[in-house]
């Protein structure tokens, strides 16, 4: 079994990623990374279908059981949500928050952009094969301008860590399921 952390390595944090130029300079950068036991082609459709009023945002069963059934994420691939194109808008949780697809290169790169108040956001997801059966999932969230950097780094960083840890665990569960 793979290591169950969502920590990006120092090398992963230092490298440039697709979408870095969208928010530049960034006041806050949050890097996460985790490994799944599946090749990028198997991981990709699960990430493409993420989003509110789509497949949802993945969490493991242990967490989802506390959510109302309508708020639980899908545990299967749904053909309605397995394609995206630049310019597509994906609803996010919150009042009117959305993500817009800024760049996409299947099955390796997906970049979203968003505006939250006066803050521009980019969220980059990169799939990197480690070998024929494992993939490193790298996520980078960039924010700017940010009025309260320390608050964004600490509270925002904790929220980002928790949601990505939940997503990683939920994605691993979904990838482990063998088709009937």
LOROGU-299148 format. One record per residue: x, z, y negated of N, C-alpha, C, O in turn; residue in three letters. Coordinates in pm, 1 decimal. Example, Ala and Ser with C-alpha at 12.3 -4.5 7.8 and 13.67 -1.06 7.14 Angstrom:
<recs>
((1319.0 780.0 569.0) (1230.0 780.0 450.0) (1320.0 780.0 330.0) (1423.6 846.5 331.9) "ALA"),
((1285.0 708.0 225.0) (1367.0 714.0 106.0) (1290.0 787.0 -3.0) (1340.9 803.9 -113.8) "SER"),
</recs>
This chain:
<recs>
((84.6 0.0 118.3) (0.0 0.0 0.0) (88.6 0.0 -123.9) (200.2 52.0 -121.8) "UNK"),
((38.5 -58.1 -230.3) (115.7 -66.9 -353.7) (107.9 62.5 -432.8) (20.4 146.3 -411.1) "UNK"),
((199.9 75.8 -523.0) (201.6 190.4 -613.2) (78.0 186.1 -702.6) (40.9 79.4 -751.5) "UNK"),
((14.1 300.2 -724.3) (-110.5 305.6 -801.4) (-86.4 358.7 -942.3) (-134.7 466.0 -978.5) "UNK"),
((-12.2 283.5 -1020.2) (11.1 320.5 -1158.5) (-28.0 202.2 -1246.5) (-40.6 90.0 -1197.4) "UNK"),
((-46.9 225.7 -1372.8) (-75.6 116.6 -1466.3) (30.3 113.4 -1576.3) (3.2 74.3 -1689.9) "UNK"),
((148.7 154.7 -1540.8) (259.9 159.0 -1635.0) (336.9 27.5 -1634.0) (380.0 -19.8 -1528.9) "UNK"),
((353.6 -30.3 -1751.3) (440.1 -147.8 -1763.1) (584.7 -99.7 -1761.6) (615.9 7.5 -1813.4) "UNK"),
((671.1 -178.3 -1703.0) (813.5 -143.4 -1699.8) (874.4 -167.2 -1838.2) (815.3 -238.5 -1919.3) "UNK"),
((991.0 -109.1 -1866.7) (1056.3 -137.4 -1995.3) (1079.2 -287.7 -2016.9) (1062.9 -336.7 -2128.6) "UNK"),
((1116.1 -359.6 -1913.4) (1136.7 -505.0 -1926.2) (1006.0 -576.3 -1958.5) (1004.6 -668.5 -2040.0) "UNK"),
((895.5 -534.4 -1895.1) (764.9 -595.7 -1922.8) (720.4 -567.2 -2065.8) (660.7 -653.3 -2130.5) "UNK"),
((748.9 -447.7 -2115.2) (712.4 -414.4 -2253.6) (795.5 -493.9 -2353.7) (747.1 -525.8 -2462.3) "UNK"),
((918.5 -525.9 -2319.2) (1009.6 -593.7 -2412.1) (986.4 -744.8 -2419.8) (1019.5 -807.1 -2520.7) "UNK"),
((930.8 -803.3 -2315.9) (916.7 -949.2 -2313.9) (801.1 -996.6 -2401.9) (704.3 -924.1 -2424.8) "UNK"),
((813.7 -1118.7 -2450.2) (703.3 -1177.1 -2526.1) (597.5 -1225.4 -2427.7) (627.0 -1256.3 -2312.3) "UNK"),
((473.5 -1231.3 -2476.1) (359.7 -1272.6 -2393.8) (274.0 -1371.0 -2470.2) (276.0 -1373.7 -2593.3) "UNK"),
((199.4 -1451.4 -2398.2) (102.9 -1538.0 -2465.6) (8.4 -1451.6 -2550.6) (-36.5 -1345.9 -2506.4) "UNK"),
((-20.4 -1496.5 -2670.0) (-110.2 -1423.9 -2758.9) (-41.5 -1329.0 -2854.5) (-106.1 -1276.8 -2945.4) "UNK"),
((87.7 -1304.7 -2837.2) (158.0 -1213.3 -2927.8) (151.3 -1260.6 -3072.9) (152.8 -1179.1 -3165.2) "UNK"),
((143.9 -1391.3 -3092.7) (142.2 -1446.2 -3227.9) (7.2 -1429.0 -3297.4) (-1.0 -1448.5 -3418.6) "UNK"),
((-98.5 -1393.2 -3224.9) (-231.5 -1377.0 -3284.5) (-234.7 -1256.8 -3377.5) (-290.1 -1264.2 -3487.2) "UNK"),
((-175.9 -1147.0 -3334.2) (-166.1 -1026.6 -3417.5) (-17.7 -1001.6 -3439.2) (49.0 -937.8 -3357.8) "UNK"),
((32.4 -1053.2 -3550.9) (175.1 -1040.6 -3578.9) (196.9 -1025.8 -3729.3) (162.2 -1114.6 -3807.1) "UNK"),
((254.0 -913.7 -3768.9) (301.6 -805.0 -3683.9) (185.4 -716.8 -3637.7) (81.3 -709.2 -3703.0) "UNK"),
((205.6 -651.5 -3525.3) (106.3 -557.6 -3473.6) (146.9 -416.2 -3511.9) (263.8 -378.9 -3501.8) "UNK"),
((49.3 -338.4 -3555.8) (75.6 -197.6 -3584.6) (78.1 -114.0 -3457.5) (148.7 -13.5 -3449.3) "UNK"),
((0.6 -156.4 -3358.9) (-8.1 -84.2 -3231.3) (-3.5 -187.1 -3118.8) (-73.3 -288.4 -3123.1) "UNK"),
((79.2 -159.9 -3018.6) (87.9 -244.2 -2899.3) (77.2 -152.5 -2777.9) (150.1 -54.1 -2765.7) "UNK"),
((-15.3 -186.8 -2688.2) (-33.7 -110.1 -2564.8) (-9.5 -202.9 -2447.3) (-82.3 -300.4 -2428.6) "UNK"),
((92.2 -173.2 -2368.6) (126.1 -251.8 -2250.5) (90.9 -174.6 -2125.0) (122.7 -56.4 -2112.5) "UNK"),
((24.8 -242.5 -2031.8) (-6.9 -185.4 -1901.1) (31.9 -288.0 -1795.0) (38.3 -407.8 -1822.5) "UNK"),
((57.2 -240.9 -1675.9) (87.9 -330.0 -1565.2) (57.3 -260.2 -1434.3) (81.7 -140.6 -1419.0) "UNK"),
((3.7 -336.1 -1340.0) (-21.5 -282.1 -1207.0) (-8.6 -394.5 -1105.3) (-14.8 -512.6 -1139.5) "UNK"),
((9.1 -355.8 -981.4) (28.1 -451.0 -872.8) (-91.5 -446.9 -779.4) (-143.4 -339.9 -747.4) "UNK"),
((-134.9 -565.3 -735.9) (-243.0 -575.2 -638.2) (-192.6 -654.8 -518.2) (-103.6 -739.0 -529.8) "UNK"),
((-251.7 -625.8 -403.9) (-213.0 -692.6 -279.3) (-295.7 -819.2 -258.4) (-378.5 -827.0 -167.6) "UNK"),
((-271.2 -917.6 -344.1) (-337.7 -1047.9 -334.3) (-260.5 -1145.2 -422.7) (-199.9 -1104.2 -521.7) "UNK"),
((-262.3 -1273.7 -387.9) (-195.0 -1373.0 -471.6) (-275.4 -1401.1 -598.9) (-395.1 -1372.7 -602.6) "UNK"),
((-212.7 -1455.8 -702.8) (-283.5 -1483.5 -829.3) (-412.5 -1563.1 -812.8) (-510.5 -1535.2 -881.9) "UNK"),
((-415.1 -1661.5 -722.9) (-536.9 -1741.1 -702.8) (-655.1 -1656.3 -657.3) (-769.9 -1690.5 -685.7) "UNK"),
((-629.0 -1546.5 -587.2) (-735.9 -1456.8 -542.3) (-776.0 -1357.1 -649.7) (-891.5 -1314.8 -655.2) "UNK"),
((-682.1 -1319.4 -734.8) (-708.5 -1221.1 -840.6) (-779.9 -1286.6 -959.1) (-869.1 -1226.8 -1019.3) "UNK"),
((-740.4 -1408.6 -991.8) (-788.2 -1478.4 -1111.2) (-939.9 -1477.8 -1128.9) (-986.3 -1439.0 -1236.1) "UNK"),
((-1020.6 -1519.1 -1029.1) (-1165.1 -1524.5 -1053.7) (-1227.2 -1388.8 -1085.8) (-1327.5 -1381.3 -1156.8) "UNK"),
((-1167.7 -1282.5 -1033.8) (-1220.3 -1148.9 -1064.3) (-1198.8 -1114.7 -1211.2) (-1284.1 -1050.9 -1273.0) "UNK"),
((-1085.3 -1156.5 -1268.1) (-1056.6 -1126.6 -1408.3) (-1135.9 -1216.4 -1502.7) (-1176.0 -1173.0 -1610.7) "UNK"),
((-1158.4 -1339.9 -1462.9) (-1233.0 -1433.5 -1546.7) (-1378.3 -1389.1 -1563.2) (-1438.1 -1413.4 -1668.0) "UNK"),
((-1435.6 -1325.1 -1462.8) (-1576.9 -1288.9 -1472.8) (-1602.2 -1153.6 -1540.9) (-1717.0 -1110.4 -1551.4) "UNK"),
((-1496.6 -1087.4 -1586.7) (-1513.4 -960.1 -1657.2) (-1599.1 -975.5 -1782.4) (-1599.6 -1081.3 -1845.2) "UNK"),
((-1671.1 -870.5 -1818.2) (-1741.6 -866.3 -1945.6) (-1883.2 -814.2 -1935.0) (-1948.3 -824.7 -1831.0) "UNK"),
((-1928.9 -758.1 -2044.7) (-2066.3 -710.1 -2055.0) (-2160.6 -829.4 -2041.5) (-2132.7 -937.6 -2093.3) "UNK"),
((-2271.4 -809.2 -1972.1) (-2369.3 -914.2 -1941.4) (-2307.6 -1026.8 -1859.4) (-2361.2 -1137.5 -1854.2) "UNK"),
((-2194.8 -997.9 -1795.5) (-2131.6 -1087.9 -1698.2) (-2115.5 -1003.5 -1571.7) (-2213.6 -947.6 -1522.7) "UNK"),
((-1994.8 -993.5 -1518.5) (-1972.1 -913.2 -1397.7) (-1948.5 -766.4 -1429.3) (-1940.3 -684.0 -1338.3) "UNK"),
((-1937.3 -732.6 -1558.2) (-1911.7 -594.8 -1597.9) (-1763.1 -567.3 -1610.7) (-1680.9 -658.9 -1609.5) "UNK"),
((-1730.2 -439.2 -1622.9) (-1591.2 -392.5 -1630.3) (-1570.0 -305.5 -1507.3) (-1640.4 -206.2 -1488.5) "UNK"),
((-1474.8 -341.7 -1424.7) (-1458.9 -279.8 -1293.4) (-1412.8 -134.2 -1300.7) (-1327.5 -96.6 -1381.0) "UNK"),
((-1472.8 -55.6 -1213.8) (-1430.3 81.2 -1185.8) (-1443.3 101.2 -1036.1) (-1515.4 26.3 -970.1) "UNK"),
((-1374.9 201.1 -981.0) (-1389.6 227.5 -837.1) (-1526.4 288.6 -807.0) (-1593.1 341.6 -895.8) "UNK"),
((-1566.8 280.3 -680.5) (-1696.9 335.5 -638.7) (-1713.2 482.0 -679.1) (-1821.9 524.0 -718.6) "UNK"),
((-1605.6 559.3 -669.1) (-1613.7 702.4 -701.3) (-1656.9 726.1 -845.4) (-1719.5 828.0 -874.7) "UNK"),
((-1625.0 634.7 -935.2) (-1666.3 645.6 -1075.2) (-1802.2 579.1 -1095.1) (-1889.2 634.3 -1162.5) "UNK"),
((-1820.5 461.7 -1036.9) (-1944.1 386.5 -1058.5) (-2067.8 458.3 -1006.3) (-2178.1 434.9 -1055.7) "UNK"),
((-2051.3 543.5 -909.4) (-2169.7 613.2 -857.1) (-2234.8 703.1 -962.3) (-2351.1 740.8 -947.8) "UNK"),
((-2160.6 737.9 -1068.4) (-2216.1 818.9 -1176.2) (-2279.7 733.3 -1286.4) (-2337.6 786.3 -1381.2) "UNK"),
((-2268.6 602.0 -1273.3) (-2326.8 510.9 -1371.8) (-2463.5 464.4 -1324.9) (-2487.1 452.9 -1204.6) "UNK"),
((-2554.3 437.2 -1419.1) (-2681.7 378.6 -1376.8) (-2654.7 245.4 -1306.0) (-2562.1 173.8 -1344.0) "UNK"),
((-2733.0 211.2 -1204.9) (-2708.6 87.3 -1129.8) (-2693.2 -36.8 -1218.3) (-2611.7 -123.7 -1187.4) "UNK"),
((-2769.2 -47.1 -1326.9) (-2759.3 -164.7 -1413.2) (-2628.3 -171.4 -1490.1) (-2594.6 -276.9 -1543.7) "UNK"),
((-2552.9 -61.3 -1497.2) (-2424.9 -57.7 -1569.0) (-2304.8 -73.9 -1475.6) (-2190.6 -77.7 -1521.5) "UNK"),
((-2330.1 -83.5 -1345.5) (-2221.2 -100.1 -1248.5) (-2175.9 -245.4 -1245.1) (-2255.9 -337.5 -1261.7) "UNK"),
((-2048.1 -263.9 -1223.5) (-1992.3 -399.0 -1216.7) (-2021.5 -462.0 -1080.9) (-2042.4 -392.7 -981.4) "UNK"),
((-2022.4 -595.0 -1079.6) (-2042.1 -667.1 -954.1) (-1930.0 -637.0 -855.9) (-1817.1 -607.6 -895.2) "UNK"),
((-1962.3 -644.7 -729.5) (-1864.0 -626.6 -623.0) (-1847.1 -754.8 -543.5) (-1803.1 -753.7 -428.6) "UNK"),
((-1882.7 -864.2 -606.5) (-1867.6 -997.0 -547.0) (-1839.0 -1094.9 -660.6) (-1865.7 -1067.1 -777.5) "UNK"),
((-1784.6 -1209.0 -623.2) (-1766.2 -1314.7 -722.4) (-1899.2 -1384.4 -743.5) (-1970.5 -1414.7 -647.8) "UNK"),
((-1932.0 -1409.6 -868.9) (-2056.0 -1477.8 -903.5) (-2018.6 -1610.3 -968.6) (-1954.2 -1610.5 -1073.5) "UNK"),
((-2057.5 -1723.4 -909.2) (-2018.4 -1854.2 -963.5) (-2056.4 -1874.0 -1110.4) (-1992.9 -1953.5 -1179.8) "UNK"),
((-2158.2 -1803.5 -1158.7) (-2196.3 -1817.3 -1300.5) (-2085.9 -1771.8 -1394.5) (-2080.2 -1816.8 -1509.0) "UNK"),
((-1997.2 -1682.7 -1347.9) (-1900.1 -1620.1 -1437.6) (-1755.7 -1654.7 -1404.5) (-1665.0 -1589.9 -1456.7) "UNK"),
((-1730.9 -1752.8 -1321.0) (-1593.0 -1778.3 -1278.0) (-1522.6 -1889.0 -1355.9) (-1415.5 -1934.5 -1315.7) "UNK"),
((-1581.6 -1932.6 -1466.5) (-1513.0 -2029.4 -1552.2) (-1517.5 -1981.0 -1696.8) (-1613.4 -1917.5 -1740.4) "UNK"),
((-1413.4 -2012.4 -1767.7) (-1403.0 -1981.7 -1910.5) (-1331.1 -2096.8 -1977.6) (-1255.5 -2169.8 -1913.6) "UNK"),
((-1355.0 -2112.7 -2106.7) (-1284.8 -2212.1 -2186.7) (-1250.5 -2151.1 -2321.8) (-1315.9 -2056.6 -2366.1) "UNK"),
((-1149.4 -2204.1 -2386.5) (-1113.3 -2158.3 -2520.2) (-1238.1 -2167.7 -2608.4) (-1308.3 -2268.8 -2609.2) "UNK"),
((-1263.7 -2060.0 -2682.1) (-1379.6 -2053.4 -2770.5) (-1498.1 -1979.5 -2711.0) (-1588.7 -1940.5 -2784.8) "UNK"),
((-1500.4 -1958.8 -2578.6) (-1609.2 -1882.8 -2517.3) (-1607.0 -1739.7 -2569.5) (-1500.6 -1680.2 -2586.6) "UNK"),
((-1725.7 -1685.4 -2594.6) (-1739.1 -1549.7 -2646.2) (-1796.3 -1461.1 -2536.3) (-1899.6 -1492.0 -2477.0) "UNK"),
((-1726.8 -1349.9 -2510.3) (-1763.7 -1255.7 -2405.6) (-1808.0 -1125.2 -2471.4) (-1730.4 -1065.4 -2546.1) "UNK"),
((-1930.9 -1079.6 -2445.6) (-1974.1 -951.6 -2502.2) (-1890.8 -835.3 -2447.3) (-1852.5 -834.1 -2330.3) "UNK"),
((-1863.9 -738.5 -2533.9) (-1793.1 -617.3 -2495.9) (-1885.8 -500.1 -2524.8) (-1986.7 -516.0 -2593.5) "UNK"),
((-1852.6 -384.3 -2473.3) (-1936.8 -268.4 -2499.2) (-1920.2 -223.4 -2642.6) (-1814.8 -241.7 -2703.6) "UNK"),
((-2025.2 -164.8 -2695.3) (-2033.0 -129.5 -2835.6) (-2150.2 -205.1 -2894.5) (-2222.3 -275.2 -2823.5) "UNK"),
((-2168.2 -191.1 -3020.6) (-2285.5 -250.0 -3084.8) (-2281.7 -403.5 -3084.7) (-2367.4 -467.6 -3024.0) "UNK"),
((-2184.0 -461.3 -3151.8) (-2175.6 -607.5 -3162.5) (-2038.0 -660.7 -3123.7) (-2003.8 -773.7 -3158.5) "UNK"),
((-1958.9 -581.4 -3052.5) (-1822.8 -621.7 -3021.4) (-1820.3 -735.9 -2919.7) (-1901.1 -741.1 -2827.0) "UNK"),
((-1726.1 -825.9 -2939.9) (-1707.5 -937.7 -2849.2) (-1558.9 -967.6 -2836.1) (-1476.9 -921.7 -2915.6) "UNK"),
((-1526.6 -1045.2 -2734.5) (-1394.5 -1104.9 -2718.7) (-1414.7 -1256.0 -2717.4) (-1511.0 -1305.8 -2659.0) "UNK"),
((-1324.0 -1328.6 -2781.7) (-1327.5 -1474.3 -2777.6) (-1203.6 -1523.6 -2704.4) (-1092.7 -1476.3 -2729.5) "UNK"),
((-1222.8 -1618.4 -2614.1) (-1110.0 -1674.0 -2539.7) (-1023.8 -1754.6 -2637.2) (-1070.6 -1850.6 -2698.4) "UNK"),
((-897.4 -1713.9 -2650.3) (-802.9 -1781.0 -2740.3) (-710.1 -1874.8 -2664.3) (-665.6 -1976.0 -2718.4) "UNK"),
((-680.8 -1841.2 -2538.6) (-594.0 -1925.4 -2455.5) (-625.3 -1896.5 -2309.2) (-658.2 -1783.7 -2272.5) "UNK"),
((-614.4 -2000.2 -2226.5) (-639.4 -1982.0 -2084.2) (-557.6 -2085.4 -2007.3) (-560.8 -2204.9 -2036.8) "UNK"),
((-484.0 -2035.4 -1907.8) (-405.2 -2120.7 -1818.7) (-419.7 -2065.7 -1677.0) (-337.7 -1985.3 -1632.6) "UNK"),
((-525.0 -2109.4 -1605.3) (-548.7 -2058.8 -1469.9) (-432.9 -2091.7 -1377.1) (-374.0 -2198.9 -1390.9) "UNK"),
((-398.4 -2007.1 -1285.8) (-443.4 -1869.9 -1264.6) (-343.8 -1766.7 -1317.7) (-319.4 -1665.3 -1252.4) "UNK"),
((-286.9 -1791.3 -1434.0) (-181.4 -1701.6 -1480.1) (-202.9 -1635.6 -1615.6) (-153.2 -1525.0 -1636.5) "UNK"),
((-274.1 -1697.9 -1707.9) (-281.8 -1643.6 -1843.4) (-422.9 -1651.7 -1899.2) (-488.6 -1755.6 -1892.5) "UNK"),
((-467.8 -1539.8 -1954.4) (-595.4 -1532.7 -2023.6) (-574.0 -1447.1 -2148.0) (-531.8 -1331.9 -2137.8) "UNK"),
((-602.9 -1503.1 -2265.3) (-583.6 -1431.5 -2391.4) (-715.8 -1429.2 -2466.7) (-779.9 -1532.2 -2487.3) "UNK"),
((-754.4 -1309.7 -2506.8) (-874.4 -1290.0 -2587.6) (-833.4 -1245.3 -2727.5) (-725.6 -1189.5 -2748.2) "UNK"),
((-921.5 -1271.1 -2821.8) (-905.3 -1217.8 -2955.8) (-1037.7 -1154.3 -2997.0) (-1143.8 -1189.1 -2945.2) "UNK"),
((-1029.5 -1061.7 -3090.2) (-1148.3 -993.0 -3138.2) (-1118.1 -934.2 -3274.9) (-1002.0 -918.4 -3312.7) "UNK"),
((-1222.3 -902.5 -3347.5) (-1207.0 -829.8 -3473.0) (-1293.9 -706.4 -3462.8) (-1412.8 -715.2 -3432.3) "UNK"),
((-1233.8 -591.0 -3488.7) (-1305.3 -463.1 -3486.7) (-1292.5 -404.6 -3626.7) (-1192.8 -340.3 -3659.5) "UNK"),
((-1394.6 -427.7 -3708.8) (-1384.7 -387.9 -3848.8) (-1281.8 -475.5 -3917.6) (-1292.5 -598.1 -3915.2) "UNK"),
((-1181.8 -412.9 -3978.9) (-1074.6 -487.1 -4045.9) (-957.1 -515.0 -3952.3) (-860.2 -579.9 -3991.8) "UNK"),
((-965.1 -466.5 -3829.5) (-853.0 -477.9 -3736.0) (-868.7 -600.2 -3645.8) (-971.9 -619.0 -3581.4) "UNK"),
((-764.9 -682.2 -3642.6) (-759.5 -796.4 -3552.0) (-700.3 -747.8 -3419.6) (-605.5 -669.2 -3418.1) "UNK"),
((-756.7 -794.8 -3310.2) (-717.0 -751.3 -3175.7) (-682.5 -874.8 -3092.4) (-751.1 -976.8 -3099.3) "UNK"),
((-576.4 -864.4 -3014.6) (-552.2 -962.7 -2909.0) (-533.8 -886.5 -2778.7) (-475.3 -778.3 -2775.6) "UNK"),
((-585.3 -945.6 -2670.6) (-573.4 -884.8 -2538.0) (-527.4 -994.3 -2443.5) (-599.9 -1090.2 -2416.8) "UNK"),
((-407.4 -978.6 -2394.2) (-345.0 -1077.4 -2307.5) (-340.9 -1024.0 -2164.7) (-300.3 -910.3 -2140.4) "UNK"),
((-383.8 -1108.0 -2071.1) (-376.7 -1074.9 -1928.6) (-289.4 -1182.3 -1863.7) (-319.0 -1301.5 -1872.1) "UNK"),
((-182.9 -1138.6 -1799.7) (-90.3 -1230.3 -1734.1) (-80.1 -1192.5 -1586.9) (-60.2 -1075.8 -1553.4) "UNK"),
((-93.9 -1291.8 -1499.2) (-77.0 -1269.9 -1355.5) (56.2 -1329.7 -1313.7) (82.1 -1448.2 -1334.8) "UNK"),
((139.8 -1246.2 -1254.2) (273.4 -1288.8 -1212.1) (288.1 -1265.2 -1062.2) (281.7 -1150.8 -1017.2) "UNK"),
((307.9 -1371.7 -983.8) (325.5 -1350.3 -839.3) (455.5 -1275.2 -811.7) (559.8 -1306.9 -869.0) "UNK"),
((448.6 -1175.9 -723.9) (569.0 -1103.5 -681.3) (624.4 -1164.5 -553.1) (745.6 -1167.6 -531.7) "UNK"),
((534.8 -1212.6 -468.9) (567.4 -1283.6 -345.3) (439.3 -1356.0 -305.6) (352.5 -1374.9 -390.9) "UNK"),
((424.2 -1396.2 -183.6) (305.1 -1473.5 -144.1) (179.2 -1389.1 -129.7) (69.3 -1443.7 -119.9) "UNK"),
((193.2 -1256.6 -128.2) (76.0 -1170.7 -105.3) (51.2 -1066.3 -213.4) (-46.1 -991.5 -204.0) "UNK"),
((136.3 -1058.7 -315.9) (119.1 -954.9 -418.9) (132.4 -1016.1 -558.2) (207.8 -1110.7 -580.6) "UNK"),
((55.7 -957.7 -651.1) (54.6 -1003.9 -789.7) (73.0 -886.5 -883.9) (15.4 -779.5 -864.1) "UNK"),
((152.3 -907.3 -984.6) (166.3 -810.8 -1093.1) (67.9 -853.5 -1201.8) (73.5 -966.6 -1250.1) "UNK"),
((-21.9 -763.3 -1240.0) (-118.6 -788.0 -1346.1) (-66.7 -716.8 -1471.4) (-54.9 -594.3 -1473.8) "UNK"),
((-35.8 -794.9 -1574.8) (19.5 -741.2 -1698.7) (-83.4 -756.8 -1808.9) (-140.0 -864.4 -1828.2) "UNK"),
((-106.9 -647.9 -1881.1) (-205.3 -649.1 -1989.1) (-138.8 -599.5 -2117.3) (-65.7 -500.5 -2116.5) "UNK"),
((-164.8 -668.4 -2225.0) (-110.3 -626.8 -2354.9) (-222.4 -632.1 -2458.0) (-287.9 -734.8 -2476.2) "UNK"),
((-242.7 -519.6 -2524.7) (-338.9 -507.8 -2633.2) (-260.7 -490.7 -2761.9) (-177.6 -400.5 -2772.5) "UNK"),
((-286.5 -577.1 -2860.9) (-218.3 -571.2 -2990.4) (-322.9 -551.4 -3099.0) (-427.4 -616.4 -3097.9) "UNK"),
((-294.5 -461.1 -3193.3) (-387.6 -428.4 -3300.7) (-317.7 -434.1 -3435.4) (-203.3 -390.5 -3447.6) "UNK"),
((-384.8 -487.3 -3536.7) (-329.8 -483.5 -3670.8) (-428.7 -544.6 -3770.4) (-500.5 -637.4 -3733.0) "UNK"),
((-435.7 -499.0 -3890.8) (-374.3 -374.5 -3934.0) (-452.8 -254.0 -3882.8) (-573.1 -261.8 -3858.1) "UNK"),
((-382.8 -144.4 -3867.8) (-442.3 -18.4 -3821.9) (-413.0 87.3 -3926.9) (-297.1 113.5 -3959.3) "UNK"),
((-518.1 147.6 -3979.8) (-502.8 247.7 -4085.4) (-441.7 377.1 -4031.5) (-353.1 435.1 -4094.3) "UNK"),
((-488.6 421.6 -3916.6) (-441.7 548.3 -3857.8) (-365.2 517.6 -3729.1) (-420.0 528.4 -3619.3) "UNK"),
((-239.9 479.8 -3743.4) (-158.7 437.1 -3628.6) (-142.9 546.1 -3523.7) (-155.7 519.2 -3404.2) "UNK"),
((-115.5 667.6 -3566.5) (-95.5 777.2 -3470.5) (-221.1 800.4 -3387.2) (-212.9 820.6 -3266.1) "UNK"),
((-336.1 797.6 -3451.7) (-462.3 814.9 -3380.8) (-485.3 699.9 -3282.6) (-527.1 721.9 -3169.0) "UNK"),
((-457.8 577.6 -3327.3) (-473.4 461.2 -3239.0) (-377.1 469.7 -3121.5) (-413.3 437.7 -3008.3) "UNK"),
((-254.3 512.8 -3148.6) (-155.7 525.6 -3040.9) (-194.8 633.0 -2939.5) (-182.9 611.5 -2818.9) "UNK"),
((-241.3 748.1 -2987.4) (-270.1 858.4 -2894.9) (-408.6 847.8 -2833.5) (-421.1 834.4 -2711.7) "UNK"),
((-511.8 853.5 -2914.8) (-648.0 849.3 -2861.6) (-679.0 711.2 -2804.4) (-732.4 700.1 -2694.0) "UNK"),
((-645.6 606.1 -2879.3) (-666.5 470.4 -2830.4) (-583.0 442.6 -2707.2) (-628.9 377.5 -2613.4) "UNK"),
((-459.6 492.3 -2707.5) (-371.6 474.4 -2592.1) (-427.2 543.1 -2468.1) (-420.7 488.2 -2358.1) "UNK"),
((-482.1 663.6 -2485.7) (-542.0 734.6 -2372.6) (-662.2 657.3 -2319.0) (-675.9 640.0 -2197.9) "UNK"),
((-749.5 610.6 -2408.9) (-867.5 534.5 -2367.4) (-825.7 406.0 -2296.4) (-883.4 370.5 -2193.6) "UNK"),
((-725.6 336.0 -2350.3) (-676.6 213.4 -2288.1) (-620.3 243.5 -2149.1) (-650.8 172.7 -2053.1) "UNK"),
((-539.0 347.3 -2138.3) (-481.6 386.3 -2009.2) (-592.6 415.3 -1907.7) (-588.2 366.4 -1794.9) "UNK"),
((-691.9 494.6 -1948.1) (-799.3 533.3 -1856.4) (-882.0 412.7 -1812.3) (-915.6 400.7 -1694.5) "UNK"),
((-915.0 323.9 -1905.1) (-996.8 209.0 -1867.3) (-918.9 110.6 -1780.7) (-975.1 52.6 -1687.8) "UNK"),
((-790.3 90.8 -1809.8) (-710.4 -0.3 -1727.2) (-684.8 61.2 -1589.3) (-684.4 -10.5 -1489.1) "UNK"),
((-663.6 192.8 -1583.0) (-647.7 258.8 -1452.8) (-774.9 242.6 -1369.5) (-768.4 215.3 -1249.7) "UNK"),
((-891.0 259.6 -1434.3) (-1017.9 238.9 -1364.6) (-1035.4 95.3 -1320.5) (-1079.2 68.7 -1208.6) "UNK"),
((-1000.8 1.8 -1409.3) (-1012.5 -139.2 -1375.0) (-919.8 -175.0 -1258.8) (-959.0 -248.3 -1168.0) "UNK"),
((-797.4 -123.3 -1261.9) (-701.5 -151.2 -1154.1) (-755.3 -100.2 -1020.4) (-750.7 -171.8 -920.3) "UNK"),
((-805.7 22.0 -1018.3) (-860.3 78.8 -894.5) (-982.8 0.7 -848.0) (-997.0 -27.8 -729.1) "UNK"),
((-1070.7 -33.9 -941.0) (-1189.8 -111.5 -905.8) (-1155.3 -251.0 -857.4) (-1217.2 -301.5 -763.8) "UNK"),
((-1056.9 -313.6 -920.4) (-1013.7 -447.0 -877.9) (-951.9 -441.0 -738.9) (-978.1 -527.6 -655.4) "UNK"),
((-870.1 -339.4 -713.8) (-810.2 -324.8 -579.5) (-918.3 -311.5 -473.3) (-909.5 -374.7 -368.0) "UNK"),
((-1021.3 -229.5 -499.7) (-1131.4 -215.2 -403.0) (-1197.6 -349.3 -376.7) (-1225.6 -383.1 -261.7) "UNK"),
((-1222.8 -425.5 -481.1) (-1291.6 -552.8 -465.3) (-1206.1 -654.1 -389.3) (-1258.7 -733.8 -311.6) "UNK"),
((-1076.0 -651.2 -411.2) (-987.0 -744.0 -342.2) (-967.9 -707.9 -195.2) (-936.1 -795.0 -114.2) "UNK"),
((-986.7 -580.8 -159.3) (-970.9 -536.5 -21.6) (-1086.9 -574.3 67.9) (-1072.9 -577.0 190.2) "UNK"),
((-1201.9 -603.7 8.2) (-1321.2 -637.8 85.7) (-1302.2 -772.6 150.9) (-1267.3 -870.6 85.2) "UNK"),
((-1325.4 -776.8 281.7) (-1314.7 -903.9 353.4) (-1449.2 -972.6 353.0) (-1551.3 -906.9 372.8) "UNK"),
((-1452.6 -1103.6 331.0) (-1580.9 -1175.2 329.1) (-1652.2 -1164.9 463.1) (-1588.6 -1158.7 568.3) "UNK"),
((-1785.0 -1163.2 457.9) (-1865.7 -1157.5 581.9) (-1860.6 -1288.0 655.7) (-1922.1 -1301.6 761.5) "UNK"),
</recs>
